[in-house]
Amino acid sequence: MAVGLPLVVYLAQDALIFYRQPLPEARRAEVATRFPLVQEVFIQAADGTKLHAWHARVPGAENSPLVLYFGGNAEEASWMLEETGNAPGMSWLIVNYRGYGLSGGTPGEAALASDAIEWFDYAMTLPGADSKRIYVFGRSLGSGVAVALAAQRPLAGVILATPFDSLAAVAKHYYWYLPVDWLLKHRFDSIALAPTLKQPLLCLIAERDEVIPPVHGERLFDAWGGAKRKIVLQEAGHNSTDAHPMFWPAIREFPGSRYSAGHNPALTPLFLR
């Protein structure tokens, strides 16, 4: 048992971390009907894998802020199209991880971090592209992907919802009786990168997060090296953040004109140094 259980967990961890979600053809047709201005985007990763995303544009506003969205571990990301109306004036590139939706390949930490760079580089080819107006939004597992991207590419700001300091730290909370440091392949060690990151951060923590205990988001926020704002969403759980009355107003406020040029003294009232 002492050897068997760790071995089972080691072999099963990819399935435990990544709950791949397909994109049914009926849902794809529904998106095409309900969101006629949304374009499907396919790019090829460095290893030849086909990757899929949704590009929701602001009509007639090529210079609008663009948000790269990386979701949770059980998301087929088209659901976020329903939410983009909460942030008028912002364009979105909503990514399906490899192995999710219509993206090929197999998910893993290194692959998802590399793919995020590919998506940023693609975004920079769009009309009116400017890294000073490109933001990243990472939710739950996607917070690890977003932080990895922020360490590799210039971004106007980083939005993290229900984030964690490292996947190893979260795993130790649940599997305290296992040698997590030896077993875990996908570490998403965001807290190791956080002190070096200078992009403004909006950190949205669910007070009653039953999946990622709030302390893990607090630690990441405390370690962040740049300007930062933290909002604790009172009474919210891991999957109920978007319904909180402070969630979307904070996001709408974050990429305003005061922030689009990078550091600005006007950030002082909202962001802690």
GUDOTI-115070 format. One record per residue: residue in three letters; x, y, z of N, C-alpha, C, CB in turn. Coordinates in steps of 0.05 Angstrom, whole numbers, padded with zeros to 5 digits, always signed. Glycine has a CB too. Example, Ala and Ser with C-alpha at 12.3 -4.5 7.8 and 13.67 -1.06 7.14 Angstrom:
BEGIN
Ala+00264-00114+00156+00246-00090+00156+00264-00066+00156+00226-00089+00181 Ser+00257-00045+00142+00273-00021+00143+00258+00001+00157+00282-00012+00114 
//
This chain:
BEGIN
Met+00017-00024+00000+00000+00000+00000+00017+00025+00000-00019+00000+00024 Ala+00040+00024+00015+00057+00047+00017+00069+00055-00010+00080+00042+00037 Val+00074+00035-00027+00084+00039-00054+00061+00041-00074+00103+00017-00062 Gly+00041+00026-00070+00019+00024-00090+00004+00050-00094+00001+00002-00083 Leu-00004+00063-00071-00020+00087-00074-00005+00110-00087-00029+00096-00046 Pro+00020+00116-00079+00035+00136-00094+00038+00130-00123+00062+00140-00081 Leu+00042+00105-00130+00045+00097-00158+00020+00102-00173+00054+00068-00160 Val-00003+00095-00162-00029+00100-00175-00033+00130-00179-00052+00088-00158 Val-00028+00146-00159-00031+00175-00161-00013+00186-00182-00026+00189-00134 Tyr+00012+00177-00183+00031+00186-00203+00021+00181-00231+00059+00174-00199 Leu+00012+00156-00236+00003+00149-00262-00024+00162-00270-00001+00119-00263 Ala-00040+00169-00250-00066+00180-00256-00067+00211-00255-00087+00170-00236 Gln-00045+00224-00249-00045+00252-00243-00054+00269-00267-00019+00262-00234 Asp-00047+00261-00292-00056+00277-00315-00086+00278-00316-00044+00265-00341 Ala-00099+00256-00311-00128+00255-00312-00140+00270-00288-00138+00226-00312 Leu-00126+00271-00266-00136+00285-00242-00133+00315-00246-00120+00276-00217 Ile-00113+00324-00260-00107+00353-00263-00123+00365-00287-00078+00358-00266 Phe-00123+00350-00309-00135+00360-00334-00160+00344-00341-00115+00358-00357 Tyr-00183+00356-00337-00209+00344-00344-00216+00353-00372-00232+00351-00323 Arg-00207+00339-00392-00211+00348-00420-00240+00350-00427-00196+00329-00439 Gln-00247+00371-00441-00275+00376-00449-00276+00379-00479-00286+00401-00435 Pro-00293+00363-00492-00295+00365-00521-00314+00388-00528-00307+00339-00533 Leu-00314+00395-00554-00333+00415-00564-00353+00401-00582-00318+00438-00580 Pro-00377+00396-00572-00397+00382-00589-00404+00399-00613-00423+00376-00572 Glu-00410+00387-00635-00416+00401-00660-00441+00418-00656-00420+00382-00683 Ala-00460+00409-00639-00484+00425-00634-00476+00452-00620-00504+00410-00617 Arg-00457+00451-00602-00449+00475-00588-00434+00494-00608-00430+00468-00564 Arg-00418+00482-00625-00404+00498-00645-00424+00513-00663-00385+00480-00662 Ala-00445+00499-00671-00465+00511-00688-00480+00533-00673-00485+00490-00699 Glu-00485+00528-00647-00498+00548-00630-00482+00574-00628-00504+00537-00602 Val-00456+00571-00624-00438+00594-00623-00439+00610-00649-00409+00585-00617 Ala-00438+00596-00671-00439+00609-00697-00465+00625-00701-00436+00589-00720 Thr-00487+00615-00690-00513+00628-00693-00516+00651-00674-00536+00608-00689 Arg-00509+00647-00649-00513+00667-00628-00492+00689-00628-00514+00654-00601 Phe-00468+00683-00637-00446+00702-00637-00434+00705-00665-00424+00693-00616 Pro-00449+00717-00683-00440+00719-00711-00414+00735-00715-00462+00731-00728 Leu-00407+00752-00696-00382+00768-00699-00358+00753-00687-00386+00795-00685 Val-00363+00730-00674-00341+00715-00663-00329+00697-00684-00351+00698-00638 Gln-00302+00697-00686-00288+00681-00705-00274+00658-00691-00268+00697-00722 Glu-00275+00634-00703-00258+00612-00694-00230+00616-00705-00270+00584-00703 Val-00211+00611-00689-00183+00614-00696-00168+00588-00692-00170+00637-00680 Phe-00152+00580-00712-00135+00557-00709-00107+00566-00715-00144+00534-00728 Ile-00088+00557-00698-00060+00562-00703-00045+00535-00699-00048+00584-00685 Gln-00021+00534-00709-00005+00510-00705+00017+00515-00685+00007+00500-00733 Ala+00019+00498-00665+00040+00501-00645+00067+00493-00656+00033+00484-00620 Ala+00087+00499-00642+00114+00493-00651+00118+00464-00657+00135+00502-00631 Asp+00104+00447-00642+00107+00418-00647+00087+00407-00667+00103+00403-00621 Gly+00073+00425-00681+00054+00417-00702+00026+00412-00693+00064+00392-00714 Thr+00020+00415-00666-00006+00410-00656-00025+00433-00664-00006+00407-00626 Lys-00049+00426-00673-00069+00447-00680-00083+00457-00655-00090+00435-00700 Leu-00083+00483-00652-00095+00495-00628-00119+00513-00636-00075+00513-00613 His-00139+00514-00619-00164+00527-00625-00171+00548-00605-00187+00506-00627 Ala-00183+00570-00614-00192+00592-00596-00215+00606-00609-00169+00612-00589 Trp-00229+00623-00593-00250+00640-00603-00241+00669-00601-00277+00635-00586 His-00244+00684-00623-00237+00712-00623-00262+00729-00624-00218+00719-00647 Ala-00268+00742-00601-00291+00759-00599-00282+00788-00601-00307+00755-00572 Arg-00288+00801-00623-00278+00828-00629-00299+00849-00622-00271+00831-00659 Val-00289+00873-00618-00306+00897-00615-00309+00909-00643-00294+00917-00594 Pro-00333+00908-00654-00337+00918-00681-00328+00947-00684-00366+00916-00689 Gly-00311+00952-00705-00303+00979-00710-00283+00991-00691-00326+00997-00711 Ala-00271+00974-00673-00252+00984-00653-00228+00966-00653-00266+00986-00625 Glu-00211+00968-00673-00188+00951-00675-00168+00956-00652-00174+00955-00701 Asn-00169+00980-00640-00150+00987-00619-00161+00982-00591-00142+01016-00622 Ser-00182+00966-00589-00193+00960-00563-00174+00942-00548-00221+00947-00566 Pro-00174+00942-00521-00158+00923-00506-00166+00894-00514-00162+00928-00476 Leu-00146+00877-00514-00150+00849-00520-00143+00832-00496-00133+00840-00545 Val-00160+00814-00489-00156+00797-00466-00152+00768-00475-00180+00798-00446 Leu-00129+00756-00468-00124+00728-00473-00135+00713-00449-00094+00722-00477 Tyr-00154+00694-00454-00167+00680-00431-00158+00651-00430-00197+00682-00434 Phe-00149+00643-00406-00141+00615-00401-00158+00605-00377-00110+00613-00395 Gly-00174+00585-00381-00194+00577-00362-00186+00556-00343-00218+00569-00376 Gly-00206+00545-00329-00202+00524-00310-00197+00497-00322-00225+00523-00291 Asn-00193+00477-00305-00184+00451-00314-00206+00434-00326-00171+00436-00292 Ala-00231+00444-00324-00254+00428-00335-00271+00445-00354-00271+00417-00313 Glu-00258+00465-00368-00273+00483-00384-00269+00477-00414-00265+00512-00379 Glu-00292+00475-00428-00291+00480-00457-00297+00510-00459-00312+00462-00474 Ala-00278+00525-00469-00277+00554-00463-00299+00570-00477-00251+00564-00471 Ser-00315+00559-00495-00335+00575-00508-00356+00586-00489-00349+00558-00529 Trp-00358+00575-00465-00378+00586-00446-00371+00615-00439-00378+00569-00420 Met-00346+00623-00441-00338+00650-00434-00350+00670-00454-00308+00653-00433 Leu-00357+00661-00477-00370+00680-00496-00395+00692-00484-00376+00666-00523 Glu-00409+00676-00467-00433+00686-00455-00427+00709-00436-00447+00663-00440 Glu-00403+00711-00426-00396+00730-00406-00383+00756-00417-00377+00718-00386 Thr-00374+00755-00442-00359+00778-00452-00375+00804-00453-00348+00771-00480 Gly-00402+00801-00454-00418+00825-00453-00416+00840-00427-00447+00817-00458 Asn-00405+00828-00406-00401+00841-00381-00377+00860-00382-00397+00821-00359 Ala-00362+00859-00404-00338+00876-00407-00339+00890-00434-00312+00860-00403 Pro-00358+00908-00439-00360+00921-00465-00335+00937-00471-00384+00939-00466 Gly-00328+00937-00496-00304+00952-00505-00279+00936-00504-00301+00976-00488 Met-00280+00910-00495-00257+00893-00494-00260+00870-00514-00253+00882-00465 Ser-00239+00865-00529-00238+00842-00547-00226+00818-00531-00222+00847-00573 Trp-00233+00794-00540-00224+00770-00525-00213+00749-00545-00248+00758-00510 Leu-00192+00736-00536-00183+00712-00549-00185+00690-00528-00153+00715-00560 Ile-00206+00673-00531-00213+00653-00511-00203+00626-00520-00245+00652-00507 Val-00184+00616-00505-00167+00593-00514-00178+00567-00503-00138+00597-00505 Asn-00179+00547-00520-00183+00519-00512-00155+00506-00510-00202+00504-00531 Tyr-00148+00496-00486-00123+00482-00483-00121+00459-00502-00119+00473-00454 Arg-00096+00450-00508-00093+00426-00524-00107+00402-00509-00063+00419-00528 Gly-00121+00387-00525-00137+00365-00514-00165+00374-00506-00124+00354-00490 Tyr-00171+00399-00508-00198+00410-00502-00210+00422-00527-00196+00432-00479 Gly-00237+00422-00528-00250+00434-00551-00241+00421-00577-00245+00464-00551 Leu-00232+00438-00595-00222+00428-00621-00191+00429-00622-00234+00445-00644 Ser-00178+00435-00600-00149+00434-00599-00140+00405-00597-00139+00451-00575 Gly-00119+00399-00613-00107+00373-00612-00087+00370-00590-00094+00366-00639 Gly-00075+00346-00589-00053+00342-00570-00062+00335-00542-00036+00366-00569 Thr-00042+00334-00525-00046+00326-00497-00038+00348-00478-00030+00300-00491 Pro-00054+00355-00459-00047+00378-00441-00025+00370-00422-00071+00387-00425 Gly-00009+00390-00415+00012+00387-00395+00023+00414-00389+00035+00368-00405 Glu+00037+00417-00367+00046+00444-00359+00064+00457-00380+00062+00442-00333 Ala+00085+00443-00389+00103+00455-00408+00089+00461-00435+00126+00436-00414 Ala+00071+00444-00443+00057+00448-00469+00038+00472-00467+00041+00423-00477 Leu+00024+00475-00444+00005+00497-00442+00019+00523-00439-00013+00492-00417 Ala+00042+00524-00426+00057+00549-00424+00068+00556-00451+00080+00545-00403 Ser+00078+00537-00466+00088+00543-00493+00066+00552-00511+00102+00518-00504 Asp+00043+00539-00509+00020+00547-00526+00011+00575-00520-00004+00528-00522 Ala+00012+00583-00494+00004+00610-00487+00022+00631-00501+00006+00614-00456 Ile+00047+00625-00503+00065+00643-00517+00058+00644-00547+00095+00634-00514 Glu+00050+00621-00558+00042+00621-00586+00017+00638-00590+00036+00592-00595 Trp-00001+00637-00571-00026+00653-00573-00020+00683-00570-00046+00645-00552 Phe-00002+00690-00553+00006+00718-00551+00019+00728-00577+00026+00723-00527 Asp+00037+00712-00587+00050+00719-00612+00030+00722-00635+00072+00699-00619 Tyr+00010+00704-00635-00011+00707-00655-00026+00733-00651-00031+00683-00654 Ala-00033+00739-00626-00048+00764-00620-00033+00788-00630-00053+00766-00590 Met-00007+00787-00629+00009+00810-00638+00009+00814-00668+00038+00807-00629 Thr-00002+00794-00683-00005+00797-00712-00032+00809-00720-00001+00770-00725 Leu-00050+00812-00701-00077+00822-00707-00076+00852-00714-00096+00817-00684 Pro-00094+00862-00730-00094+00891-00736-00096+00908-00711-00118+00897-00754 Gly-00078+00928-00710-00078+00946-00687-00065+00935-00662-00105+00954-00681 Ala-00052+00911-00664-00041+00898-00640-00020+00916-00627-00029+00871-00648 Asp-00020+00916-00601-00001+00931-00585+00001+00917-00558-00010+00961-00582 Ser+00025+00909-00550+00027+00895-00524+00018+00912-00501+00056+00886-00520 Lys+00017+00938-00504+00008+00956-00482-00022+00954-00479+00016+00984-00487 Arg-00036+00940-00497-00065+00936-00495-00073+00907-00494-00079+00950-00518 Ile-00053+00889-00489-00059+00860-00487-00057+00852-00458-00039+00844-00505 Tyr-00078+00840-00448-00080+00831-00421-00083+00800-00421-00104+00844-00406 Val-00077+00788-00398-00082+00760-00395-00100+00756-00371-00055+00744-00392 Phe-00119+00738-00374-00139+00731-00353-00136+00701-00349-00168+00739-00361 Gly-00127+00693-00325-00125+00665-00319-00143+00657-00296-00096+00658-00312 Arg-00158+00636-00300-00177+00627-00279-00168+00600-00269-00206+00626-00291 Ser-00166+00597-00242-00160+00571-00230-00134+00560-00242-00184+00552-00233 Leu-00136+00537-00255-00112+00525-00268-00100+00546-00288-00120+00500-00284 Gly-00117+00561-00301-00108+00581-00320-00091+00603-00308-00130+00593-00334 Ser-00093+00606-00281-00076+00626-00268-00047+00618-00271-00083+00630-00238 Gly-00041+00592-00270-00014+00583-00273-00004+00588-00302-00012+00554-00267 Val-00021+00584-00321-00014+00589-00349-00010+00619-00353-00036+00579-00368 Ala-00027+00636-00342-00025+00665-00345+00001+00675-00333-00049+00678-00332 Val+00008+00666-00309+00033+00675-00297+00057+00666-00313+00035+00664-00268 Ala+00057+00642-00323+00079+00633-00340+00082+00651-00365+00074+00604-00349 Leu+00059+00659-00377+00060+00677-00400+00071+00704-00392+00032+00680-00412 Ala+00062+00714-00369+00071+00741-00360+00101+00741-00356+00057+00749-00334 Ala+00113+00718-00350+00142+00717-00345+00157+00717-00372+00149+00692-00330 Gln+00143+00712-00394+00157+00709-00420+00150+00731-00440+00150+00683-00432 Arg+00128+00746-00436+00120+00765-00456+00110+00790-00442+00097+00753-00474 Pro+00113+00814-00456+00103+00839-00444+00073+00838-00445+00114+00863-00459 Leu+00060+00846-00423+00031+00847-00421+00024+00873-00407+00020+00822-00406 Ala+00001+00884-00414-00009+00908-00401-00018+00903-00373-00031+00921-00417 Gly-00026+00879-00367-00036+00872-00340-00044+00843-00339-00058+00890-00332 Val-00047+00833-00314-00054+00805-00309-00078+00805-00290-00029+00790-00296 Ile-00098+00790-00299-00122+00785-00283-00123+00756-00274-00149+00793-00298 Leu-00124+00751-00249-00124+00723-00239-00149+00719-00221-00099+00716-00223 Ala-00165+00699-00228-00188+00692-00212-00184+00665-00199-00214+00693-00230 Thr-00190+00662-00174-00186+00638-00158-00158+00626-00164-00208+00617-00164 Pro-00137+00642-00160-00110+00632-00167-00098+00616-00144-00092+00655-00174 Phe-00074+00605-00150-00059+00590-00130-00030+00598-00131-00062+00559-00134 Asp-00016+00593-00109+00013+00598-00109+00029+00578-00125+00023+00599-00080 Ser+00023+00552-00120+00034+00531-00136+00016+00507-00135+00063+00524-00127 Leu+00016+00491-00156-00001+00467-00155+00009+00448-00134-00002+00454-00183 Ala+00035+00448-00130+00046+00430-00109+00035+00437-00082+00077+00431-00109 Ala+00033+00463-00076+00023+00472-00050-00006+00464-00046+00026+00502-00046 Val-00022+00466-00067-00050+00458-00066-00052+00428-00063-00066+00467-00091 Ala-00036+00414-00078-00037+00384-00076-00029+00375-00048-00017+00372-00096 Lys-00011+00388-00035-00003+00381-00008-00026+00385+00012+00022+00397+00001 His-00043+00404+00006-00066+00409+00023-00085+00385+00023-00082+00434+00014 Tyr-00088+00373+00000-00107+00351-00003-00093+00323+00001-00119+00351-00031 Tyr-00068+00321-00007-00054+00296-00006-00030+00298+00013-00044+00287-00034 Trp-00035+00307+00037-00014+00312+00057+00001+00286+00064-00026+00324+00081 Tyr-00012+00264+00059-00001+00238+00066+00016+00226+00044-00023+00219+00074 Leu+00020+00241+00022+00036+00231-00001+00060+00248-00005+00018+00230-00026 Pro+00081+00237-00017+00105+00253-00024+00101+00269-00049+00130+00234-00027 Val+00085+00290-00046+00077+00306-00070+00100+00316-00086+00059+00329-00061 Asp+00121+00326-00072+00144+00337-00087+00157+00317-00105+00164+00348-00067 Trp+00156+00292-00098+00167+00271-00115+00148+00263-00137+00174+00247-00098 Leu+00123+00265-00132+00103+00253-00150+00094+00273-00172+00079+00244-00135 Leu+00092+00298-00166+00078+00317-00183+00095+00325-00208+00071+00342-00168 Lys+00084+00321-00231+00098+00328-00256+00091+00356-00265+00090+00308-00278 His+00067+00365-00259+00058+00392-00269+00056+00410-00245+00030+00390-00284 Arg+00076+00427-00240+00079+00441-00215+00066+00469-00216+00108+00443-00207 Phe+00066+00482-00239+00054+00509-00242+00063+00526-00218+00023+00508-00244 Asp+00089+00530-00215+00100+00543-00192+00099+00574-00195+00129+00534-00187 Ser+00075+00585-00194+00071+00614-00199+00085+00631-00179+00042+00620-00199 Ile+00086+00622-00154+00098+00639-00133+00128+00643-00137+00093+00627-00106 Ala+00141+00624-00151+00169+00628-00156+00174+00650-00177+00181+00601-00166 Leu+00155+00654-00195+00157+00674-00215+00147+00702-00206+00142+00666-00240 Ala+00128+00702-00187+00113+00726-00180+00131+00750-00172+00095+00720-00157 Pro+00153+00746-00156+00168+00769-00148+00182+00783-00171+00190+00761-00128 Thr+00186+00769-00193+00200+00781-00217+00180+00796-00235+00215+00760-00232 Leu+00154+00793-00231+00134+00804-00249+00126+00832-00241+00110+00785-00251 Lys+00127+00850-00261+00121+00878-00255+00095+00888-00267+00144+00895-00265 Gln+00081+00870-00283+00056+00879-00294+00035+00883-00272+00045+00858-00314 Pro+00017+00903-00275-00004+00906-00255-00021+00881-00253-00022+00930-00263 Leu-00029+00874-00229-00044+00850-00223-00071+00857-00211-00028+00832-00204 Leu-00092+00844-00221-00118+00844-00208-00122+00816-00198-00141+00854-00227 Cys-00124+00812-00172-00127+00785-00161-00154+00782-00148-00104+00780-00140 Leu-00170+00764-00158-00198+00759-00149-00199+00733-00134-00218+00760-00173 Ile-00202+00734-00108-00202+00711-00091-00230+00705-00080-00182+00714-00068 Ala-00239+00680-00082-00265+00673-00072-00262+00666-00042-00276+00648-00087 Glu-00277+00680-00025-00275+00677+00003-00280+00649+00012-00294+00696+00018 Arg-00299+00635+00000-00307+00608+00008-00299+00588-00014-00337+00607+00014 Asp-00276+00592-00025-00266+00574-00046-00262+00546-00034-00240+00584-00059 Glu-00278+00527-00044-00277+00500-00034-00258+00482-00050-00304+00487-00034 Val-00246+00493-00071-00227+00478-00088-00198+00487-00083-00234+00481-00117 Ile-00194+00513-00085-00167+00524-00079-00170+00542-00054-00156+00541-00104 Pro-00161+00533-00031-00164+00549-00007-00153+00577-00011-00150+00536+00016 Pro-00168+00598-00002-00160+00625-00008-00132+00632+00000-00179+00644+00007 Val-00120+00619+00019-00093+00625+00028-00073+00623+00005-00085+00607+00051 His-00079+00605-00014-00060+00602-00036-00060+00626-00055-00067+00577-00052 Gly-00083+00638-00059-00084+00662-00075-00072+00686-00060-00113+00669-00082 Glu-00076+00687-00033-00064+00708-00017-00034+00707-00018-00074+00705+00013 Arg-00023+00683-00017+00007+00681-00018+00017+00691-00045+00015+00652-00014 Leu+00004+00684-00067+00012+00693-00093+00011+00723-00095-00005+00680-00115 Phe-00011+00735-00085-00014+00764-00086+00008+00777-00070-00042+00771-00074 Asp+00014+00767-00046+00035+00779-00030+00062+00779-00043+00036+00765-00003 Ala+00067+00758-00059+00093+00755-00072+00096+00771-00098+00098+00726-00078 Trp+00074+00781-00108+00075+00795-00135+00093+00819-00133+00046+00804-00143 Gly+00109+00823-00154+00130+00844-00154+00121+00871-00165+00152+00835-00170 Gly+00097+00872-00177+00088+00897-00189+00065+00909-00174+00081+00893-00217 Ala+00053+00930-00186+00029+00942-00174+00007+00921-00173+00020+00967-00191 Lys-00010+00922-00153-00029+00900-00149-00054+00909-00134-00016+00877-00135 Arg-00076+00897-00141-00101+00901-00127-00113+00874-00121-00121+00919-00143 Lys-00122+00870-00096-00135+00845-00088-00164+00851-00080-00120+00832-00064 Ile-00182+00834-00090-00210+00835-00082-00218+00808-00072-00228+00844-00106 Val-00226+00806-00047-00237+00782-00036-00267+00782-00040-00230+00779-00005 Leu-00277+00763-00056-00305+00762-00063-00320+00748-00040-00310+00747-00090 Gln-00333+00764-00024-00346+00754+00000-00367+00733-00007-00359+00777+00017 Glu-00367+00711+00008-00386+00689+00005-00384+00673-00021-00414+00700+00008 Ala-00367+00682-00039-00365+00668-00065-00350+00641-00062-00351+00686-00086 Gly-00358+00621-00077-00344+00596-00079-00327+00595-00105-00364+00573-00079 His-00314+00573-00109-00296+00570-00131-00310+00575-00158-00283+00543-00131 Asn-00334+00565-00160-00348+00567-00186-00371+00587-00186-00360+00540-00193 Ser-00371+00605-00167-00392+00625-00166-00381+00654-00167-00410+00621-00142 Thr-00356+00657-00174-00343+00683-00173-00357+00703-00192-00314+00681-00180 Asp-00364+00694-00216-00373+00713-00237-00400+00726-00229-00376+00698-00263 Ala-00415+00713-00212-00441+00724-00203-00437+00745-00181-00459+00702-00194 His-00413+00747-00170-00409+00766-00148-00411+00794-00158-00382+00760-00134 Pro-00424+00812-00144-00427+00840-00154-00402+00856-00158-00445+00855-00135 Met-00379+00847-00147-00354+00861-00151-00337+00850-00173-00339+00861-00125 Phe-00344+00826-00183-00326+00812-00202-00323+00827-00228-00337+00784-00208 Trp-00344+00831-00243-00342+00843-00269-00336+00873-00268-00367+00839-00285 Pro-00347+00888-00249-00339+00916-00247-00308+00920-00243-00353+00929-00224 Ala-00296+00902-00227-00267+00904-00223-00252+00899-00249-00258+00884-00201 Ile-00261+00880-00264-00248+00874-00290-00253+00896-00310-00259+00847-00302 Arg-00277+00907-00311-00282+00930-00329-00264+00954-00322-00311+00938-00328 Glu-00260+00958-00297-00244+00981-00287-00214+00977-00293-00248+00985-00258 Phe-00205+00952-00291-00177+00946-00293-00164+00955-00319-00173+00916-00289 Pro-00174+00948-00342-00160+00956-00366-00169+00983-00378-00163+00935-00387 Gly-00176+01002-00361-00185+01028-00370-00162+01044-00382-00198+01043-00348 Ser-00169+01067-00392-00149+01083-00406-00126+01091-00388-00162+01108-00417 Arg-00132+01093-00361-00110+01101-00343-00088+01080-00342-00121+01106-00315 Tyr-00096+01055-00348-00077+01033-00344-00064+01024-00370-00090+01009-00331 Ser-00075+01032-00393-00066+01020-00418-00038+01027-00426-00085+01028-00440 Ala-00026+01047-00415+00001+01055-00422+00022+01044-00402+00004+01085-00423 Gly+00014+01025-00386+00033+01014-00367+00031+01028-00340+00061+01014-00378 His+00054+01031-00326+00054+01043-00300+00044+01072-00302+00082+01042-00287 Asn+00028+01080-00283+00017+01107-00282+00012+01114-00253-00009+01109-00299 Pro+00020+01138-00245+00014+01146-00217-00015+01144-00209+00024+01173-00212 Ala-00033+01146-00229-00062+01144-00224-00070+01117-00213-00078+01151-00248 Leu-00052+01097-00215-00058+01071-00204-00058+01071-00173-00038+01050-00214 Thr-00045+01091-00161-00040+01090-00133-00064+01085-00116-00027+01115-00124 Pro-00088+01098-00121-00111+01094-00104-00121+01065-00104-00133+01112-00112 Leu-00117+01050-00127-00128+01024-00129-00107+01001-00125-00140+01020-00157 Phe-00082+01007-00131-00063+00986-00130-00043+00990-00108-00048+00984-00157 Leu-00037+00969-00093-00018+00971-00071+00010+00965-00082-00026+00951-00048 Arg+00030+00980-00072+00057+00975-00081+00071+00956-00062+00073+01001-00083 
//
